[in-house]
Amino acid sequence: MKHFFLFFLLTISILPQTKVEDIKTFTLKNGMKIIVLEDHSIPNANMYLFWKVGSRNEYPGITGISHFFEHMMFNGAKKYGPKQFDITMEASGGSNNASTSENLTVYTDWFPSSSLEVIFDLEADRIASLSFDDKMIESERGVILSERSTGLENYPLWELWEQVQAASFYAHPYHWPVIGYESDIKNWTKKDLETYFHTYYSPNNCVVVIAGDVMLDSVKSLSEKYFEPIATGPPPRELHTVEPEQKGEKIVNINRDVPAPYVMLAYHVPQTNFADYYALSLLESILSSGNTSRLYKNLVDDRQLAIEVSTDFSYAFDPFLFIIYGICNKGINPEFLEKAILTELDKIIKDGIKPEELQKVKNQKLMDFYHTMETINGKARNIGNYEMFFGNYKKMFSAPQDFAKVTAEDIQRVAKKYFTADNRTVGFLQSSESEKEEIK
Amino acid sequence: MKNKSTQTKKNCMNEWLNDCMKNLIHSSIHTIILISVFTSFSFAQFKLPEYEKTILENGITLYLMEQHEVPLIYVSAVFPAGAIWDETQSGLAAFTADALLFGSKNYTKQQIDETFDFLGASISSYAEKERAVIKMSCKKSDLDALLPIFIDVITRPVFPKEEIEKRKQRWLAELEQDKQSPRRVILSYFNKFLFDQNVYGNPVDGTQSSIKEITSEDVAGFFGMHYLHTFTGIAVVGDFSTDEMKTKMISMLPKVPSLERLNLMKDINKDISRLDGNRVLLVNKDDSRETTFLIGGYGVAWNNKDLIKIEVVNTILGGRFTSWLNDELRINAGLTYGAKSTFNTYRQAGTFYISTFTATENTVEAIDLALKVLDRLHTEGIDAEALLSAKNYIKGQFPPDYETSGNLADLLTTMFFYGLDDSYINDFEKNVGEMTVEEANKIAKRYFPKENLQFVLIGKADEIRDKVKKYGKVIEKNINEIGF
């Protein structure tokens, strides 16, 4: 296997065409930071707006409002009234979407580069002077209730995830779901929305990334023309709540009529910009990336205990969760699957990992990086994520080296440090009458 | 389901509302569009990059396209091995495609998995209604280690009994799991309801009873019948030199043609029965809080000369965020998170359907509104502003669909399988650009059904049964019953 290591070293030196120095940044007088990557491979471009606001900025009574607000950003402003944002953008050949997480609200526009100025005009209008039409608020409330309902209807895992996350955090706002509680969705007011807008939608709380078939000079002049006149507000109050250390395993049980039980394990881990990120991320790949990953190979393929096992280790501003979940195979009870997962984690804690296993996941990370760099969309999204969560987009380019530095000992150390019983919340979702057959 | 905690504005429905024609959309130059004032936009043109097509002595059609932007190579192979050839063993095609990766003459499953995983490369296989596709991607420097495995897998798979039995057991549990999600299974119900005994009604993943019976011999038999060189298209796209790659592929692929036993469409049931009035299939799911529904009928086949124009009209009806359906059901009424319409296109058949979901108590209101919007297409029609906007949208969103070598490899195998030539892509601009309002309205009347509508509803039957009788003859099923 030694020669494979050589492949890895060689590939670092033939990174894709985009280099760190190709990315240019400037900051407008109102504090809005703009990051630009000229890439003329297709006649299209995108604009990502990363707002530093998510469900972690909410409080009980207005849970889900970050996400509701994201929807309202499409419902009319001063120049472009209700519906006009989407109508104008699509007529200009563009499309858009937006997403809200615990940490961020991200708006994205994808468009032919010839429509760049229209996009600036549309975005500036809604940032500077969003309006709140009563009728639009009520209809959007229905849309969000449908979004929540359809998630719960189609994905039992969603229900389990909400409950496990809620049990893991009792103090920090990661406690409530991004979509919010049904009762809050039904009751938030126009005034709540206006307050939220003025608190968080100030240009100094936003980073804009534009990648594609654009010229830096024109992006600069359009930014000055459209974004710079937008008045800035005081920076929002920093979130100061720290989740106290968990001091014992928590268990969550949910009854739902499902053909096979679900199991979820959640461990508290540090925020993304903490040094252990790279080791934890590689550990995640060792557990669940590909047919030879530990959990898939042993639990799904060889022992047939589960029909699916997966993990989640998401970017976060504050200490968050490393999640492992599985769906039981026929006749397997969830406690048995839980024990089998724990055994796999214990093996890593006790025996560590093999050198070729480490090299495998490093190779996978490098390939992920290439795939990201294949599209202008992948580039823009990742530039923004690195800027937000790692503090600097340049970290995206050093990621292959940062992963390369991680040793097998680092991986064993983080497994030992975070995968402890006291730090764990376990969730089970199963039919209440489900027979728990013992596995021989 | 990765990171479920992110909520999005409008992209939750991709997995079942995907639009198979989306990938055949093109960009154009210099168009004047009307919004509220006249604004001019110029779109740069997308051209199909140069490629070489060769029919090898063994009968395989090989496509080679150089793309040097990133040091990656994609290989995609396509076979006439989809569910329409399942015959009595529903799911056999999909199972066979899956089982290709269980081991081949020269490589065990473990060797295949380990080699691809170690290099960070990927290999995958699946079957659809009409075709099976096997793909791989890797770094350029790793191709020599992986290509021999890929070729062994598509030409000499061995289907070990033990692996087949393991997969069967998990497959059965997955089928049961799928029924938990109306969104995941509603298309299978719709296709079966619409096509009935015709092969286009075959559920791709099979059923509990059919999968149970599949044996290693069945899988090997299906492979022998359908993975035939004459009908195989392989596309290699990425960072290589065409001459070198051609030599490499020829040296690795079988030298002689496989024994041809398949007369492609001759042996399948092509008789599609005529629809006679509106019908409703009501699938009861006791724990539903919402009704998931499709309304539609027959669509068009790939060889339809109006395909691109149909797509333009469908963009207006239900193919984008500001489409009439989404505007009425979501934006104006707040009844749903999303509503759209789709044409699924096959070689000799096709489907059209409106799809959405709503809270149980709003079922009738949402269906009535969807029907009203469909009717508007026939009565009110399309005006110049709507048409211009749709044309611009389609053209503007086209280039990113072919941005990566992987996208291009998929395009080439699709062109091979459906017999499309370059003009299909290259005349796109002309077809979209020249489309008139009169033509758009003719297309709407001709291809978007007005009568004989087929409704499929998954939800709480007791609460909606009486109310949905007004749409047509109701046939009931329970979601727990085997099959569709």
Interface residues (C-beta under 8 A of the other chain):
Chain A: M1 F4 F7 L10 T11 I14 P16 Q17 S41 I42 P43 N44 H67 E70 H71 F74 K83 D86 I87 T88 E90 A91 S92 G93 G94 S95 N96 N97 A98 S99 T100 S101 E102 W110 F111 P112 S113 S114 S115 V118 E138 S139 E140 R141 G142 V143 I144 L145 S146 E147 S149 T150 G151 L152 E153 N154 Y155 P156 L157 W158 W161 Q165 P177 V178 I179 D213 R256 D257 V258 P259 A260 S289 G290 N291 T292 S293 K297 V300 D301 Q304 I307 S310 D312 S314 I327 N329 K330 E356 Q359 K360 N363 Q364 K365 L366 M367 D368 Y370 H371 M373 E374 T375 I376 N377
Chain B: M1 K2 N3 K4 S5 T6 Q7 T8 K9 K10 N11 C12 S27 I33 L34 I35 T39 F41 S42 F43 A44 Q45 F46 E69 V70 P71 L72 D113 E114 F116 D117 F118 L119 G120 A121 S122 C138 K139 S141 D142 K166 Q169 R170 L172 A173 E174 E176 Q177 K179 Q180 S181 P182 R183 R184 D286 D287 S288 R289 E290 T292 R320 F321 T322 D327 R330 I331 N332 A333 G334 L335 T336 Y337 F357 T358 A359 L388 S389 N392 Y393 K395 G396 Q397 P399 P400 E403 T404 S405 G406
